[in-house]
Amino acid sequence: MNLHTGAGRTIEAGRGRLGAGADAEVRSALSGLGAIYVSTWPQRLALGSAAGLTGAFLHLLTGEQLGGHFTYLTFYPGVAIAALFGGLIPGAAATLVSVLATHLWFTPLTRFDQVVGLAVFVVSSLAVSGAAEWTHRAWMRLGLAERALRQSEAQIRYFVENAPISIAMLDRAMTYVAVSRRWIDAYGLGRSDLLGWSHYSIHPDIPERWRAIHRQVLKGEFHSDDDDFWVDAEGRDHWVRWASYPWIDAAGEIGGLIIAAEEIAAQKLAEAALRESEEKFRNAFAEAAIGFVMARAGDTIVDANAAFCRLTGYSIGELRSMRLVDLVHPDDRPENLVLAAKLRSGEIPGYVIENRYLRKDGEAIWVRKSLSLTREAGGERRWVVNLVEDVTERRRSEETAQRTVALLTAVLDGAKDAIISIDASGVVRLINATGLKMFARRREEVVGKNLRLLIPDGDARLHDSDGASDLPGVDRIVGVGRETEGRRKGGALFPIDLAVVEVVVDHDRMFVGFVRDFSERRRIEGRIDQLASQRLTAMGGMAGALAHELNQPLAAIGVYLETVRRMLARPPDERPARVEDALGLAIEQVMRMGDIINHLRDFVAHGEPDKTHQSLHALVREICSAEFPEGKRFRGAVALSLDAQNDDVLVDKIQIGQVLSNLLRNAREALPDSSTAQLTVSTSQAGADMVRCNVSDNGPGLADEVKEFLFEPLTSTKATGMGIGLSISKSIIEAHYGRIWAESDQRAGTTFSFTLPLATAEIEE
């Protein structure tokens, strides 16, 4: 085991230079001088000025007996001291202060000998100061070199002692000169210090081959081994990487050798584990059930396992000449290229995608790919690792499931009944479009909410009141329909028919409710009940209708017959008119009664009136003339406002005349007993194909409790009324495909309005 000699050579070279240049006393003197040497500019100038002033003080003490050149004799000590401690700059400063003090304070410069003395003083002072400066610099360089040498020795010794590997420096006798702590711990056999010990005495069982290597190194050779194995005296195995170099002393001879050693047992174990891991990875790569392919960062395939070859139909040789993108279906390549670019740039660490591959035989298959980017140990080459799984069957199943779900959704949404699915806790999981429309809600307002939102607590049995997972209320109605009430968004309740089916999915109970809106059915049932009630009163209604419609002709006949009786009681020459005329009028009323009976019978039997072209305005004038004959007075005035541009209607004249007569008599009877009583009949256009007729009075109006049932049979606002006229009028108008209604205001009276289709509209239909 041997180590590089660089550190040893450095130590010995330094020691050689020190022996040739100075000894310990010189180094001590240099250190003392360096401690008092003035180095900064302000200090140097201050020192020179103080030395020059000191010379001037000595000149004052000696007096004026010194002349000529000796005038400057007292200034030499100051200049010497300044140069000694500061070098050239303090010496020059002391010289300048001395010259100025001499010739400004003591002796003016007037004679030639004074000039010569001044020159000699200046030259000699500067020479002394320059010599002192050079000496200082030489001494400083020696001091810095010695300091650097000591620092280098300390650093090298610290480096050796604290080296992260085992290092030992031995002389030619194989005695330890310097060792690292790692060496002591590894090969010191429990000793705390090895300096001065012989390597062979500590390790007497060292193999002969290493002794031979040591001898060869001491001759100047270099030896190393990166994988050496040996067993120490205690039977411990050692895997070592070592190197051995000779080191050179101050005389240039080989002074010994340096050994550097590093225990690599942990590394060997790691390498073995790595080889085992690589072998396992290789086996897993080759035998994996899913496709495993590796490609360079440029997308060129490097390796693939057997599963990937089977999946694509290509051999490994064929794949190595392809790129990953070459396998992708052309329609799916753009998205793959974008993701691959982001992966190579480091924008994403990896991605998972499903797309189609084209096999070698041309078949398109769906695959699920998981790609990531990895590097080799050096970090220079990058690899794309791709795990590929065939998901064709799964995709087909998903597509089939999607089509099934879409078909089922269409069937559910097309159902006429609401279909609601809930879980065991009563939470709605599904509701079809009919259900949303039935309950007047949006899907997000229902799904995920408790069924209480749709079915009130008082009637609903689809959920448990305490929210338990078991629903005994549902168990009682599963497979059994029942009628209850639903609740729309606004809170309105409506009747529903409810049927429940239980479904178990993965041991979870689900319930499907089929809800049918009974609102229309209830309305029809109510209408049927009403019609039944009306049928029971039909006979009485017919009698009442006949009595109502025949009342006026009978009254007229009675008047005419009474007139005839009175006329017959008088002599012929005193009669106001002929008896035949009065009998003719009575016969006309009898004929009118016959027409009314026939029309009423036909209307009841067939429901369709005998329509002819009529002028609504002419019919209004005719009925008004009959109801309000000239000369007959009544309480009020009649006004006609016939403004409809088109009044040609296809109607049964007798029946519409009955409606007008009935409305006019009701209006006349509602007029107040005052001069302001007013009855108005008006017409107007009601759209392009309808005409509207209004009969208005300014009477007291209709009571609120009567308005809703005004056109129902047996409903009347008059004390002597039978409640048949408006009901018959409504039936007649509706048989003519029109509409009749009333508008009332207690301050403005009542207006009865009805509409009739124009003859042109009837013909087009």
C-alpha positions in Angstrom: 0.0 0.0 0.0 1.6 3.3 -1.1 0.7 7.0 -1.5 1.6 10.0 -3.8 4.8 11.9 -2.7 3.7 15.5 -3.5 3.3 16.5 0.2 6.6 14.9 1.2 8.5 16.6 -1.5 7.0 20.0 -0.5 8.0 19.6 3.1 11.6 18.5 2.4 12.1 21.2 -0.3 11.1 23.9 2.3 13.4 22.5 4.9 16.3 22.6 2.4 15.7 26.2 1.5 15.6 27.2 5.2 18.9 25.5 6.1 20.7 27.3 3.3 19.4 30.8 4.1 19.1 31.4 7.9 19.1 29.8 11.3 16.9 30.2 14.3 18.6 33.3 15.7 18.3 35.1 12.4 14.7 34.3 12.2 14.2 35.6 15.7 16.0 38.9 14.9 14.0 39.3 11.7 10.8 38.8 13.7 11.8 41.4 16.2 12.7 43.9 13.5 9.4 43.3 11.7 7.5 44.0 14.9 9.0 47.6 15.2 9.1 48.5 11.5 6.9 51.4 10.5 5.0 50.6 7.3 2.2 53.1 6.8 2.6 56.4 5.0 1.3 58.6 7.8 3.5 56.8 10.3 6.6 57.2 8.1 6.0 61.0 7.6 5.4 61.5 11.3 8.6 59.5 12.2 10.7 61.6 9.7 9.3 64.9 11.0 9.9 63.9 14.7 13.5 62.8 13.9 14.2 66.1 12.1 12.9 68.1 15.0 15.0 66.0 17.3 18.1 67.1 15.4 17.1 70.7 15.6 16.7 70.3 19.4 20.3 68.9 19.6 21.5 71.9 17.5 20.1 74.3 20.1 21.9 72.4 22.9 25.3 72.5 21.1 25.1 76.2 20.1 26.6 78.0 17.1 30.2 76.7 17.6 29.6 74.1 14.9 30.0 75.6 11.4 30.4 74.6 7.8 29.5 71.1 7.1 29.4 70.4 10.8 26.4 72.6 11.0 24.4 69.4 10.1 26.2 67.1 12.5 23.4 67.2 15.1 20.8 66.2 12.5 22.5 62.9 11.4 21.3 60.9 14.4 17.7 61.8 13.7 18.0 60.9 10.0 19.6 57.6 10.9 16.9 56.7 13.4 14.1 57.6 10.9 15.8 55.6 8.1 16.4 52.6 10.5 12.8 52.4 11.6 11.0 53.6 8.4 13.3 53.4 5.4 13.6 55.9 2.6 10.5 58.0 3.2 11.0 58.8 6.9 14.8 59.4 6.2 14.0 61.9 3.4 11.4 63.6 5.6 13.9 63.9 8.4 16.5 65.4 5.9 14.0 68.0 4.7 13.0 69.0 8.2 16.6 69.3 9.2 17.5 71.5 6.2 14.5 73.8 6.8 15.3 74.1 10.5 18.9 74.9 9.9 18.6 77.6 7.4 15.3 79.1 8.5 15.9 79.1 12.2 19.7 79.0 12.8 22.1 79.8 9.9 20.9 81.5 6.7 22.3 80.0 3.5 24.7 82.8 2.3 28.2 81.2 1.8 29.5 78.7 -0.6 30.8 76.3 2.1 27.3 76.2 3.5 26.0 75.1 0.1 28.6 72.4 -0.1 27.8 71.3 3.4 24.1 71.2 2.5 24.7 69.1 -0.6 26.9 66.7 1.4 24.3 66.4 4.1 21.4 65.8 1.7 23.4 63.2 -0.4 24.7 61.3 2.6 21.2 61.3 4.3 19.4 60.0 1.2 22.1 57.4 0.7 21.7 56.2 4.3 17.9 56.2 4.0 18.1 54.3 0.6 20.4 51.6 2.1 18.1 51.3 5.1 15.1 50.9 2.8 16.9 48.1 0.8 17.9 46.4 4.0 14.4 46.5 5.3 12.9 45.1 2.2 15.4 42.2 2.1 14.7 41.5 5.8 11.0 41.6 5.1 11.2 39.1 2.2 13.2 36.7 4.4 10.6 37.1 7.1 7.6 36.5 4.8 9.3 33.5 3.3 9.9 32.0 6.7 6.4 32.7 7.7 5.0 31.2 4.5 7.2 28.1 5.0 5.9 27.7 8.6 2.4 28.1 7.4 2.9 25.7 4.5 4.4 23.1 6.9 1.4 23.5 9.3 -1.1 23.2 6.4 0.5 20.1 5.0 0.7 18.5 8.4 -3.0 19.4 9.0 -3.9 18.1 5.6 -2.1 14.8 6.2 -3.5 14.3 9.6 -7.1 15.1 8.6 -7.0 13.6 5.1 -10.3 11.8 4.2 -8.3 8.7 3.3 -5.5 6.8 5.1 -2.1 8.4 4.4 1.3 7.4 6.0 4.8 8.9 5.3 7.7 6.5 6.2 11.5 6.9 6.0 13.8 4.4 4.3 13.8 2.2 7.4 9.9 2.0 7.1 9.5 4.1 10.3 6.5 6.4 10.4 7.3 10.1 9.9 3.7 11.4 9.5 0.3 9.7 9.4 -3.3 10.7 9.0 -5.9 9.9 11.7 -7.7 7.6 9.2 -4.5 5.5 8.9 -4.2 5.3 12.7 -7.8 4.2 13.0 -7.6 1.7 10.2 -4.1 0.2 10.6 -2.8 1.4 14.1 -4.2 -1.7 15.8 -5.6 0.4 18.7 -2.6 2.8 19.1 -3.2 6.6 19.4 0.1 7.6 17.7 2.4 5.8 15.2 5.2 8.3 14.8 8.6 6.6 15.4 7.1 3.1 15.1 8.2 0.7 12.4 5.6 -0.3 9.9 6.9 -3.9 9.9 6.9 -4.2 13.8 3.2 -3.2 13.9 2.4 -5.5 11.0 4.9 -8.3 11.2 2.6 -10.6 9.1 2.7 -8.3 6.1 2.9 -10.4 2.8 6.2 -10.6 1.1 4.8 -9.2 -2.1 4.1 -5.9 -0.3 7.6 -5.9 1.1 8.9 -6.3 -2.4 6.7 -3.4 -3.6 8.1 -1.2 -0.8 11.7 -2.0 -1.9 10.8 -1.2 -5.4 9.2 2.1 -4.4 12.4 3.1 -2.4 14.2 2.6 -5.7 12.0 5.3 -7.2 9.1 3.2 -8.7 5.4 3.9 -8.5 2.9 1.1 -7.6 -0.9 1.1 -7.1 -3.9 -1.3 -7.1 -7.6 -0.4 -7.4 -8.9 -3.7 -6.1 -6.6 -5.4 -3.6 -7.7 -7.9 -1.0 -5.9 -9.0 2.2 -6.7 -10.4 5.6 -5.2 -8.8 8.7 -3.8 -10.5 11.8 -7.2 -10.4 13.5 -8.8 -12.3 10.6 -10.6 -9.3 9.1 -11.1 -9.0 5.4 -10.0 -5.8 3.7 -10.8 -4.6 0.2 -8.3 -1.8 -0.5 -7.5 0.7 -3.2 -3.9 1.9 -2.7 -1.0 3.8 -4.2 2.7 4.3 -3.1 5.2 7.0 -4.2 8.7 7.8 -3.1 9.4 11.2 -1.5 12.6 13.3 -2.0 14.7 14.9 0.9 16.6 18.2 0.9 19.6 16.6 -0.6 17.5 15.4 -3.6 17.7 11.8 -2.5 14.7 9.3 -1.9 14.0 9.8 1.8 11.3 7.2 2.0 7.9 6.4 0.7 4.3 7.6 1.1 1.3 5.2 1.2 -2.3 6.2 0.5 -5.0 3.6 1.1 -8.8 3.6 1.0 -11.1 0.8 2.3 -13.5 0.0 -0.5 -15.4 -2.9 1.2 -18.6 -0.8 1.3 -18.1 0.2 -2.4 -17.6 -3.5 -3.3 -20.8 -4.4 -1.5 -22.6 -1.6 -3.3 -21.2 -2.7 -6.6 -22.4 -6.2 -5.9 -25.8 -5.0 -5.0 -25.8 -2.8 -8.1 -24.9 -5.7 -10.3 -27.7 -7.8 -8.6 -30.1 -4.9 -9.1 -29.2 -4.5 -12.7 -29.6 -8.2 -13.2 -33.0 -8.0 -11.6 -33.9 -5.0 -13.7 -32.7 -6.7 -16.8 -34.8 -9.8 -16.0 -37.9 -7.6 -15.2 -37.3 -5.6 -18.4 -37.1 -8.7 -20.5 -39.9 -10.7 -18.9 -42.4 -7.9 -18.0 -46.0 -8.6 -19.0 -46.4 -5.1 -20.4 -44.4 -3.4 -23.1 -41.1 -1.8 -22.0 -39.1 0.3 -24.5 -36.2 2.7 -24.1 -35.3 5.4 -26.6 -32.7 8.1 -26.9 -33.7 11.7 -26.3 -33.9 12.0 -30.1 -36.7 9.4 -30.1 -34.6 6.5 -31.6 -35.5 3.2 -30.1 -32.5 1.5 -28.2 -34.1 -1.5 -26.6 -37.5 -3.1 -26.1 -38.7 -6.2 -24.3 -40.5 -9.2 -25.7 -43.9 -8.0 -24.6 -43.4 -4.8 -26.6 -42.3 -6.8 -29.6 -45.4 -9.0 -29.4 -47.6 -5.9 -29.0 -46.3 -4.1 -32.1 -45.4 -7.2 -34.2 -41.9 -6.0 -34.9 -38.6 -7.7 -33.9 -36.1 -6.0 -31.7 -33.8 -5.5 -34.7 -36.6 -3.8 -36.7 -37.5 -1.6 -33.7 -33.9 -0.4 -33.3 -34.1 1.2 -36.7 -37.4 3.1 -35.8 -38.5 6.0 -33.7 -41.2 5.9 -31.1 -43.3 8.3 -33.1 -43.2 6.0 -36.1 -45.4 3.5 -34.2 -48.1 6.2 -33.5 -51.2 6.4 -35.7 -50.8 9.5 -38.0 -53.9 11.1 -36.6 -52.5 10.9 -33.1 -48.9 12.1 -33.8 -49.3 15.9 -33.4 -50.3 15.6 -29.8 -47.5 13.1 -29.1 -44.9 15.4 -30.8 -46.0 18.4 -28.6 -45.7 16.3 -25.4 -42.4 14.8 -26.4 -40.9 18.3 -27.1 -42.0 19.4 -23.6 -40.5 16.3 -22.1 -37.1 16.8 -23.7 -37.0 20.5 -22.8 -37.6 19.7 -19.2 -40.9 21.6 -19.1 -42.7 18.4 -17.8 -41.1 15.4 -16.0 -43.2 12.9 -17.8 -46.7 12.3 -19.1 -49.3 9.5 -19.6 -51.4 9.4 -22.7 -53.7 7.0 -24.6 -53.4 6.8 -28.3 -53.4 4.4 -31.2 -50.4 2.3 -32.4 -50.2 0.8 -35.9 -48.9 -2.7 -35.7 -46.6 -4.2 -38.4 -49.6 -5.9 -40.0 -51.5 -2.6 -40.2 -53.9 -3.2 -37.4 -54.7 -0.1 -35.2 -54.6 -0.8 -31.5 -55.2 1.4 -28.5 -52.3 1.7 -26.0 -51.7 3.5 -22.7 -48.2 5.0 -22.5 -46.3 6.3 -19.5 -43.2 8.2 -20.6 -40.5 9.8 -18.4 -36.9 11.1 -19.0 -33.8 9.8 -17.3 -30.1 10.3 -17.5 -27.0 8.2 -17.3 -24.6 8.5 -14.3 -22.6 11.2 -16.1 -25.7 13.2 -16.8 -24.7 13.6 -20.5 -26.9 11.2 -22.3 -30.7 11.2 -21.7 -33.1 8.3 -22.2 -36.8 8.1 -22.7 -38.4 5.3 -20.7 -41.8 4.2 -22.1 -44.2 1.7 -20.5 -46.8 0.6 -23.0 -50.0 -1.4 -22.2 -52.5 -2.7 -24.7 -55.9 -1.2 -23.8 -57.8 -2.0 -27.0 -60.3 -4.3 -25.3 -60.9 -1.8 -22.5 -61.4 1.0 -25.0 -63.9 -1.2 -26.9 -65.7 -2.0 -23.6 -65.7 1.7 -22.7 -67.1 2.7 -26.1 -69.7 0.0 -25.9 -70.6 1.2 -22.4 -70.8 4.8 -23.6 -73.1 3.8 -26.4 -75.2 1.8 -23.9 -75.3 4.7 -21.5 -76.2 7.1 -24.3 -78.9 4.8 -25.5 -80.2 4.2 -22.0 -80.2 8.0 -21.3 -82.1 8.6 -24.5 -84.6 5.9 -23.5 -84.9 7.4 -20.0 -85.3 10.9 -21.2 -87.8 9.9 -23.8 -90.0 8.1 -21.2 -93.3 9.8 -20.4 -92.9 9.0 -16.7 -90.3 10.5 -14.4 -87.6 8.0 -13.4 -85.6 8.7 -10.2 -82.8 6.6 -8.8 -81.7 7.0 -5.1 -79.2 5.2 -2.9 -79.9 3.6 0.5 -79.6 7.0 2.3 -82.3 8.6 0.1 -79.9 10.7 -2.0 -80.9 11.2 -5.6 -78.3 9.7 -8.0 -80.2 10.0 -11.3 -83.2 11.7 -12.7 -84.4 11.8 -16.3 -85.5 14.8 -18.4 -89.2 14.1 -17.8 -88.6 14.2 -14.0 -86.8 17.5 -14.3 -89.7 19.0 -16.3 -92.2 17.4 -14.0 -90.7 18.9 -10.8 -89.6 22.2 -12.6 -86.0 21.9 -11.6 -82.5 21.7 -13.1 -80.4 18.6 -12.8 -77.8 20.1 -10.5 -80.6 21.1 -8.1 -81.7 17.5 -7.7 -78.7 15.1 -8.1 -76.9 14.7 -4.8 -79.8 16.0 -2.8 -82.2 14.1 -0.6 -85.5 12.9 -2.1 -87.3 15.1 0.5 -86.7 17.9 -2.0 -89.1 16.3 -4.4 -91.5 14.4 -2.2 -92.8 16.0 1.0 -92.0 14.2 4.3 -95.7 13.8 5.2 -96.4 11.6 2.1 -93.1 10.3 0.9 -92.1 6.7 1.7 -89.0 6.6 -0.4 -86.7 7.6 2.4 -86.1 6.8 6.1 -87.0 9.7 8.4 -83.9 9.3 10.5 -81.5 9.0 7.6 -80.5 5.4 8.3 -78.9 3.4 5.6 -81.7 0.8 5.6 -85.0 2.1 4.2 -87.9 0.1 5.7 -90.4 2.6 4.2 -89.2 1.6 0.7 -89.4 -2.1 1.5 -93.2 -1.6 2.1 -93.8 -0.2 -1.4 -91.2 -2.0 -3.6 -93.2 -3.5 -6.4 -96.4 -1.9 -5.2 -97.7 1.3 -6.8 -99.2 4.0 -4.6 -100.6 7.5 -5.0 -99.0 10.4 -3.2 -97.9 14.0 -3.8 -94.8 15.6 -5.4 -93.5 19.1 -4.8 -92.4 21.4 -7.6 -89.7 24.0 -7.3 -92.1 26.7 -6.2 -93.5 24.5 -3.5 -96.7 23.6 -5.3 -97.9 20.1 -4.6 -99.4 17.9 -7.3 -100.7 14.3 -7.3 -98.4 11.5 -8.5 -98.5 7.8 -8.9 -95.3 6.1 -7.6 -93.9 2.7 -8.3 -90.5 1.5 -6.8 -88.0 -1.2 -8.0 -85.1 -2.4 -5.8 -81.7 -3.0 -7.5 -78.5 -4.4 -5.8 -75.2 -3.3 -7.3 -72.0 -4.6 -5.7 -73.9 -5.3 -2.5 -75.2 -1.8 -2.4 -79.0 -1.3 -2.4 -80.4 1.1 -5.0 -84.0 2.1 -5.6 -85.6 3.2 -8.9 -88.8 5.1 -8.7 -91.2 5.6 -11.6 -93.4 8.7 -11.1 -96.4 9.6 -13.1 -98.0 13.0 -12.9 -101.7 12.6 -12.1 -102.6 16.3 -12.4 -104.2 15.9 -15.9 -105.9 12.7 -14.8 -107.3 14.3 -11.7 -108.5 17.2 -13.9 -110.1 14.8 -16.3 -111.7 12.9 -13.5 -113.0 16.1 -12.1 -114.4 17.0 -15.5 -116.0 13.6 -15.8 -117.6 14.0 -12.4 -118.8 17.4 -13.5 -120.2 16.1 -16.8 -121.9 13.3 -14.9 -123.4 15.8 -12.6 -124.5 17.9 -15.6 -125.9 14.8 -17.3 -128.1 14.2 -14.2 -129.4 17.7 -14.6 -129.6 17.5 -18.4 -133.3 16.7 -18.3 -134.0 19.6 -16.0 -131.7 21.7 -18.1 -133.5 20.9 -21.2 -136.8 21.8 -19.6 -135.3 24.9 -18.1 -133.8 25.8 -21.5 -137.1 25.3 -23.3 -139.0 27.3 -20.6 -136.4 30.0 -20.8 -136.4 30.3 -24.6 -140.2 29.7 -25.1 -141.1 32.1 -22.4 -141.2 35.2 -24.6 -143.0 33.6 -27.6 -145.6 32.2 -25.2 -146.0 35.6 -23.6 -146.4 37.2 -27.0 -149.0 34.5 -28.0 -150.9 35.1 -24.8 -151.0 38.9 -25.6 -152.1 38.3 -29.1 -154.9 35.9 -28.1 -156.0 38.2 -25.4 -156.2 40.9 -28.0 -158.2 38.7 -30.3 -160.6 37.8 -27.4 -161.1 41.5 -26.7 -161.6 42.3 -30.4 -164.2 39.5 -30.8 -166.0 40.9 -27.8 -166.5 44.2 -29.7 -168.7 44.7 -32.7 -166.9 44.3 -36.0 -167.2 48.0 -36.8 -165.5 49.0 -33.5 -162.5 46.8 -33.7 -159.1 48.7 -34.0 -157.7 46.1 -36.4 -158.6 42.9 -38.1 -158.8 39.8 -36.0 -156.9 37.9 -38.8 -153.9 40.2 -38.3 -153.7 39.5 -34.6 -154.1 35.7 -35.2 -151.3 36.0 -37.8 -149.0 37.5 -35.3 -149.9 34.7 -32.8 -149.2 32.1 -35.5 -145.8 33.7 -36.2 -144.8 33.3 -32.5 -146.0 29.7 -32.6 -143.7 29.2 -35.6 -140.9 30.8 -33.8 -141.4 28.5 -30.9 -141.2 25.6 -33.3 -138.0 26.9 -34.8 -136.5 27.3 -31.3 -137.4 23.8 -30.3 -136.1 22.3 -33.6 -132.8 24.2 -33.3 -132.3 23.4 -29.7 -133.1 19.7 -30.4 -130.6 19.6 -33.3 -128.0 21.3 -31.2 -128.4 18.9 -28.3 -128.5 15.9 -30.6 -125.7 16.7 -33.1 -123.7 19.5 -31.4 -123.1 21.3 -34.7 -125.4 24.3 -35.7 -126.9 24.9 -39.1 -124.6 27.7 -40.3 -125.3 30.2 -43.1 -123.6 33.4 -44.1 -124.8 36.3 -42.0 -123.9 39.9 -41.4 -123.3 40.2 -37.7 -124.1 43.9 -37.8 -127.5 43.2 -39.4 -128.2 40.5 -36.8 -127.3 42.9 -34.0 -129.7 45.5 -35.3 -132.5 43.0 -35.8 -132.2 41.6 -32.3 -131.9 45.1 -30.8 -135.1 46.1 -32.7 -136.9 43.0 -31.4 -135.8 43.5 -27.8 -136.2 47.3 -27.8 -139.1 48.0 -30.3 -139.9 51.6 -31.3 -142.4 53.2 -29.0 -141.6 50.9 -26.1 -140.0 52.7 -23.3 -137.4 51.3 -20.8 -135.0 52.8 -18.2 -132.0 53.7 -20.2 -130.5 54.3 -23.6 -129.2 51.9 -26.2 -126.1 52.8 -28.3 -124.7 50.9 -31.2 -120.9 51.1 -32.1 -120.5 48.6 -34.9 -116.9 49.3 -36.0 -115.7 45.9 -37.2 -114.5 46.3 -40.8 -115.5 42.7 -41.6 -118.7 41.3 -40.1 -119.4 38.4 -42.5 -119.8 35.3 -40.3 -120.9 31.8 -40.9 -123.3 31.1 -38.1 -126.7 29.7 -37.1 -128.8 32.9 -37.1 -131.4 31.6 -34.6 -128.8 30.4 -32.1 -126.6 33.6 -32.3 -129.9 35.6 -32.1 -130.6 33.7 -28.9 -127.2 34.6 -27.5 -127.7 38.3 -28.3 -131.2 38.3 -26.9 -130.0 36.7 -23.7 -127.1 39.2 -23.3 -129.4 42.2 -24.1 -132.1 41.1 -21.6 -129.4 40.5 -18.9 -127.9 44.0 -19.5 -131.3 45.7 -19.6 -132.2 44.1 -16.2 -128.9 45.2 -14.7 -129.3 48.8 -15.6 -129.8 51.2 -12.7 -133.0 53.2 -12.2 -131.7 56.6 -13.3 -131.3 58.7 -16.3 -127.6 57.7 -16.6 -128.4 54.1 -17.5 -126.6 53.1 -20.7 -126.5 49.9 -22.7 -123.9 49.7 -25.5 -123.4 47.1 -28.2 -120.1 47.3 -30.1 -118.0 45.2 -32.6 -114.4 45.2 -33.5 -111.8 43.0 -35.2 -110.1 40.4 -33.0 -107.2 39.5 -35.1 -107.1 38.6 -38.8 -109.8 35.9 -38.7 -112.1 36.8 -35.8 -114.7 39.4 -35.0 -115.6 40.5 -31.4 -119.0 41.7 -30.1 -119.4 43.4 -26.7 -122.6 44.0 -24.8 -121.9 46.5 -22.0 -123.9 48.1 -19.2 -123.1 50.6 -16.5 -124.9 48.6 -13.8 -123.5 47.5 -10.4 -121.2 44.8 -11.8 -120.8 41.2 -10.8 -120.1 39.8 -7.4 -116.7 38.2 -6.9 -118.2 34.9 -5.8 -120.3 34.6 -9.0 -117.5 35.4 -11.6 -115.9 32.0 -11.4 -119.1 30.0 -12.0 -120.9 32.6 -14.2 -121.3 30.3 -17.2 -122.0 27.1 -15.2 -125.6 25.7 -15.3 -128.0 26.8 -12.6 -125.9 29.9 -11.8 -127.8 33.2 -11.8 -127.4 36.7 -10.3 -131.2 37.4 -10.5 -133.6 36.4 -7.9 -136.0 35.0 -10.4 -133.4 33.7 -12.9 -133.0 30.0 -13.7 -129.3 30.1 -14.4 -129.6 28.5 -17.9 -129.2 31.4 -20.3 -125.5 32.0 -20.0 -124.7 28.3 -19.9 -126.6 27.8 -23.2 -125.0 30.9 -24.7 -121.5 29.5 -23.8 -122.4 26.2 -25.5 -123.7 28.0 -28.6 -120.6 30.2 -29.0 -118.2 27.3 -28.4 -120.1 25.3 -31.0 -119.4 28.1 -33.4 -115.6 27.9 -32.4 -115.7 31.1 -30.6 -115.2 32.2 -27.0 -117.4 34.1 -24.5 -116.4 35.8 -21.3 -117.3 38.6 -18.9 -115.4 41.6 -17.5 -116.9 43.4 -14.5 -116.0 46.5 -12.5 -118.4 47.7 -9.7 -117.7 51.3 -10.7 -118.1 50.8 -14.5 -120.5 48.0 -14.9 -120.2 44.7 -16.8 -119.2 43.8 -20.3 -120.1 40.5 -21.9 -117.9 39.7 -24.9 -117.9 36.9 -27.4 -115.9 36.2 -30.6 -116.9 34.4 -33.8 -114.7 33.3 -36.7 -115.1 35.2 -39.9 -116.7 33.4 -42.9 -113.3 33.4 -44.8 -111.6 31.7 -41.9 -114.3 29.1 -41.7 -114.1 28.4 -45.4 -110.3 28.0 -45.3 -110.6 25.5 -42.4 
